[in-house]
Amino acid sequence: MARPLREQFALATLMLLIPVSAVVIWSASTIYEQQLQQLQQDATRLAATIAAHVDQTDAAEDQFLRDFVKAIPLPDGSIVRVEDDRGNVLVRHQAGPAYLELEARLGASRTTRHPWTVTVGLPTALAQDRTSAVYRRMILISGVATVVLLIMEAWFARRFLRSFFRLERAADRVGAGDLSTPAREPMPTRELEHLRDAFREMVVKLRDAREAIARQVEEERRMRREVESLQQQVIRQERLAAIGLLLSGIAHELNNPLQAISGFAELLQRDRDVRPDVRADLALIQKESARASGIIRNLSRFSRQQHSVPTTVLLGDVVSSVIELRQRRLQEQGVTFEIEERATRPVVAVLTELQQVVLNFVVNAEQAVAAAPPSERRIRVRTSDTADGVMLEVEDSGPGVPPEHEAKLFQPFFTTKPVGEGTGLGLSVSYGIVHSFGGTIGYSRSSLGGARFYFELPPLETPPRT
């Protein structure tokens, strides 16, 4: 099991102090032995000096010899002894108190004029005194070095531990899911700086990987929604195709009775016996029958699914056919519908496809003004000749399109309508239809306060762009 950094520093210091202490003890014992040898040499030299002095003074009397020996300054515990050849002690002098018994180092020397031997013993305490000063200096130096070492150890440990704690806290944040880039904090060593930079780079890569995964998941979710929407569109398209076939059959079935009603109404109007008020009613019946036949004809034409060949088309006819389909609905909603037909030049297009584009514009306008008060529900359809072609505009008094959504209006599956009210395909399909005829389509703010959708097609005299 790994040990804490402080404990490892303490163990390292202890392991360092053990050999240092051993070296100090060995050095002190070595110096002590050297001092003992020096002390023995000093005792021998002192004995030789006393013997030489005795020979020079011709000290033969015992009392004189004793006085001479006592006069020599010696350290406490020192012993001076003079013996003859037979072992008789002529003089014995001990410096210091008599009770002081110390271990001594002896040195001896013989006199030349007398058969005497001078023995001097110096106490070993002198060696201890000489060694203790050096020993104290060594201990002081070792203690100071140890204190300095501990201070440096504490300083280094604090710096390292602070850096490690920062990295540990950063790792905890990353583990908790916070992948923000850690601060570039200073480190005590280059190795720790490399570790910090590697950790920062790892966090950045983890964040990039998470963002990439999130984008991938979001893209897969979006694709799944698109697939589901496409599936719904396919189902709706099949349903619309079935409805189109049904409408085509119904239109064919209704057209014959309407033709009969219109014909008989016209014949009855020619009868002179019919009263004027009845003739007026018959004229109204004929007019409404013709109108119903026109609506059925437009429904039949709009429900066709086959591709048609572009022909000469007037935008006014397109607007009229769409209005016939939506007029009753607009009246029920109380929408004020304005038509301004100023276009005089025809275009080359497929009538039913242009009907689909205009119908998309009108239906979008109806839904935009539905939430407004009845007195403020206005839709305006305008056709006009421009320098480059023929333009059709549909404006409404609704809230308009938020600026952040304008760039995405003609993208497939984008819609600002509530779920179930829009598929996001109407404008994208309209975009494709208009561009297939070499025209342009767009959006801007309306002078009525809402949205303005428009398209412009090249006129008949200009070849359509492909």
N, C-alpha and C positions, 0 to 999 in steps of 0.2 A: 504494500500500500504506500502510495506517495506521501511524503511528509511535507508540511507547510514550509514555505520559503524561509520564514524567520527561524524555524527550528533547524533547517539545514545550515543557515548562516551560523547559528549558535554552535552546532556540532563542528562545523569547519573551524570556527575560532578555537574551540576546545582542543581539537586535534592539532591546531597550530601552537597552542600554548604548552602542550605536553612536551614536545621536543625543545621548545625554547626554555622551559623550566629545567629540563635535563641538561641542556647546554650550560645554563647558569650554574647549576649545582656542580657539574663537572669542572667548569672554569674555577669556581670558588675552591673546590678541593685541590685542584692543581696548584693554584696560587698558594694555598695553605702549605702544601708539601714543599713548594719552593721557598717559602718563608722559614719553614723548619730547617731546611738545609742551610739557608742563609744565617739562621740563628746559631746553628752549630759552628759554622765558619767564623761568626763573630766571637763566639766563646773561645775558640781555638786561638784567634788573633789576640783576644784580650789576655788569655793565659800566657802567650808568648811575650806580650808587652810587659806583664807583671814580672815574669821570670827575667827578662832583660833588665828591668829596672832594679830588681833585687841584686843581680850580678854587678851592676854599675855602682850601687851604693854600699856594697859589701855589708849587707844587713845580716849580721850573725846573731844578734841578740833577739831573743824571742819577743820581748816587749816591743822593741822597735819594729819587728816584723808585723806584730799584731796591729800596732798603730798605723803602720803603712797600709796594711790591707784594709783596715776600717776606713781609712781616708779616701779610698777609691770610691767614686760615685757609681753605684750600680743600681739597676732597677730592683724594685721590691721583689723578693723571692729568689734573688740571685745568690749563689753560694760560691765562696772562694776557699779553697783548701790547699794547704801546703803540707806535703808529706816527705819523709825521708825515704831512703831505699828500703828500710826495714818495715815500712808501713805505719810508722808513728806519725800521728797528725801533729804537726808543729803549730799550725794556725788554721782555725776554721771560723769563717765569718759568713753570716747570712744577713743580707740586707733586708730591711723591713721588719715587721713584727715577727717574733719568734714562733708564734703559732701558725704562721703562714707556710703551708706545705704545698708546694706547686711542683708539677712535673717540669723537669728541666732538661735542656740539651747541654751536654758536657763537652768541654774542650780542655786539653792538657798540654803542658810544655815543661821541659826540664831546664834547670839552671845549669850553667857551665862551670861556675866556681864552687858550687855546693851540690851534694848529691840529693837534691830536692826535686820534687815534682809539683808543679803548680797546676791545680785543676780548677776550672771556672765552669760553673753551671748557670745558664740563663734560662729563665722560665719560658715554657712554651706559650704562656699568655701573651708574650711579646709578639709571637707569630700571629696569634689570633687577633691582637689589636691591629697589627699591620694589615691583616687580610680583611678585617671587618670593614674598613673604609672602602676598599675596592669592591667588597661584596655589596655594601650599601649602594655604591654608585651603580653597580650592575643591576641590582634590584630596582633602583630608581629609574634607570634607563628602560629596563624591561617593563616596569609598571606604566611609565609614560607611553612606551610603544604600544602596550596592550590597550590603554585608554584611547589612544589615537586610533588604533585598529577597531575598537568597539564603536567609536564615533563614526568612523568611515563606514563600518558595516551597517550601522543604523541608518546613515544617510543613503547608502546605496540600496539598502533594503526598502527604505521608504520610497525612493524613486522607482524602483522596480515594482514594488507592490502597487503603487498608485497607477502605474501604467497597466499592470495586469488586471487591476480592478476595473479600469476603464474598458479594456477589451472584454472582460467578463460581462460587464453591464451591457455593452453593445451586443454581445452574443445573446444575452438574455432577451434583449429587445427584438433581435432578429428571430429568435425562437418563438416569441409571442406574436410574430406576424408583422412587426414594424420593419419594413425594408427601406426606410429612409437612409440616405447615405450618411454614415458616421462622420463626425467632425474629424478633421485632420489635426489631432492633438500631438504636441511634441513628445518624443520618446527619448529615453536616456541612451540608447545604443542604436547603431545602424541596423543590427539584426531585428530589434523590435520595430524599427521603422519599416523594414521590409515586411514584417509580419502584419503591421497595421495597414500598409498599402495593399497587401494580398487580401486581407479581410475586407477592406473597402471595395476592392475589385470584385470579390466574391458576392458582396451584398448587391452591387450594381448588376451583376449578371443574374443573380436570383430575382431581382426586381424586374429586369427585362424579360426573364423567362416567365415570371408570373403574369406580366402584362401581355406577353405573347399568347400565353395560354388563355387569359381572359378574353383577348381579342378573338382567338380561335373559337372559344366557347360561344362568344357573342355572335360571331359569324355563322357558326353552326346553328345557333338558335334562330338567327335571322333567316338562314336558308330553310330551316324547318318551317318557319312561319310562311315563307314564300311558297314552299311546296304545298303546305296546307291551303294557302290562299289559291294557288293554281288549281288544286284539286276542286276547291269550291267553285272556281271560275269555270272549270271544265263542266262540272255538274250544272252550273247556271247556264252555261252556253248551250248545253244539250237541251236544257229545259226551254231556253229561248228559241232554239231551233224548232222544238216541238210546237211551241206556241206560235211561231211564225207559220209553220205548216197549217196549224189549226186556223189562224187568222186568214191565211190565203183561202182556205176552204170556206170559211164563214163569209169572207168578202164576196167570193163567187156566188154563194147561195143567196146573200142579201142583195146583191146587185140586180138580179132579175126581178124580184118584187118591187124594188125601188124604181126600176125602169118602167114597170107596168103602172105603178102609181103616178109617176111623172107623166107618162103618155096619156093615161086616162084623164089626168087633171088638165092637160093641154087640150084634149078633145072636148072636154066639158066646157072649157072657157070659150070655145068657138060656137057653142050652142047659144042662139039668140034668145032662147026662152029662159035662160039662167039669169037670176036677178043680179044686179051689180054687187051687192054685198057678198053673195055666194061666189061670184066671179073673183072677187078680191081674195076670198078664202082659198079658192082653187089656185090662184096665182102664188099665194104663200105656200100651199102644199107643194106646188111644182118647184118653187125656189128651194125649200128645205129638202125636198127629195134630191134635187141636184147637188145641194151642199152635202147631203149624206153620201151620195154616190162619189163625190170628190174625196171625202174622208176615207171611204172604203178603198178607193183607187190608190190613195197615198199609203194606206196601211198595207195594201197588197204589194205595192212597189217597194216599200221599206222592209217588208218581211222577206224579200228575195235574198237568198244566200249565195247565188252564183255570182262570179266575177263579171262585171260589165265593161264594155269598151267605152273609154272617155268620149264624150260628145260635147256639143256646144250647149252651155248651160248659162242661164241668167240667174244671178244671185237673188233677184227679187222673187223668182219662181221657187227657189229653195226656201226662202223665208216664208212665203205664202203657204207652202205645203206643211212646214213645221207648225205654223200658227194654227192651221186647221186642226192639227192633232192636239195642240195644247190650249186652244182658246177657252174651251169650257172649263178646264182646270184653273186657268188664270182668273176667270171670272168668279169661280167659286171662292178663291182665296182673296179676292178683292185687290188684285194686283193691277196697277195702271200700266198698260202695255202701249209703248209708243214705237211706231215704225217710221223710219226716214229712209226712203228709197231714192238715192241720188246716183247710183251706178247705172251707166248706160251701155257699157261694153260687156260682152259675154266672155266667159272663160271656158277652157277645155277641161272637163272633169267628169266624174261619174255622179249623177244626180243623187242617187241613194247614199253614197258615201258622204257627200257634202251635207245631205240631210242629217246624217248621223252626227257630224261635227257640230252643226248649228243646234241640233236637239240637245247635245251634251252641254253646250254653252247656256241654252235657255233653262234646262233643268237645274244646272248649278246656280243660275241666277234666282230661280224660284226658291230653291232651298236656302239661299243666302238671305232673302228678304222675308222669309216665313216668320222669323222672330220679331220683325219690326211691327209697329202699329199699322193697321190697314191704310191709314191716310199717308203713310210714308213708304208703302210698297210700290216701287217703280222699277220697270225694266224698259230699256230702250235698245232697239235693234236698228243699226244704221248700215247702209251700203253706200259706197262712194268710189269714184274714180280717183286714182292717185297717179303720180308721175311714173311709177313702175308697174302698175297693175290695177287690180280691183280689190277693194278692202271691204270686209264685213266685220262689224263690231257689235258686241253684246255687253251693255252696261247695266249695273244694278245699284240700288241704294242700300245694300247690305253693309256689313262691317268690313268687308275687304279681306285680304290675305295678309297675315303678319309678315313683316319684312324678312324675318329669318327663314320663312318657308317659301319665298318667291323663287329661289334658285332651284327648288325641288318639285315645282308644280307639275312638270311634264315627265317626271320620272315614274316608271311603272310601280304600282302598288303604293304610291304615296298619296295620302288623303288626309285632310284636316276634319273630315266629317266623323261623327260618332260611329262606333262599331255597329254594323248592320245597315248603315245608310249609304255607304260608299265602298267601292272596291279599289279605287286608286288606278283604274285602267282607262277611264273615260278620256282624260286629257292626253294620256300617253298614246292611246289609239288615234285620237284626233291629230296629234303631232305627226304620227306616221302617215295618216291620210293626206294631210296638207303638204307634207314634204314629198310625197309620191307624185304630186302634181306640180312640183317645182315651186311651191309657195313657202311662205314663212308664217309662223304662228307665235303669239306672245301674250304678255300680260302687263297691265299697268293700272294705276289708280284711276278711278272713274271720276268724272266731274259731278256725278250724283252722290259721291261719297263712298262708294263701294268698290267693286272689282270691274275691270274692263278687259275682256278677252277678245282677241281679234285674230284674223288671218288675212293674208294678202296673197292673191293668185295672179299669175301673169295673164294679160288679156289675150284674146283670140289671135290678134295680129302678131303676138310675140310667141315663138316656139317654146313650149314648156320645157323647163330644165329637168334633167334626169339625174 
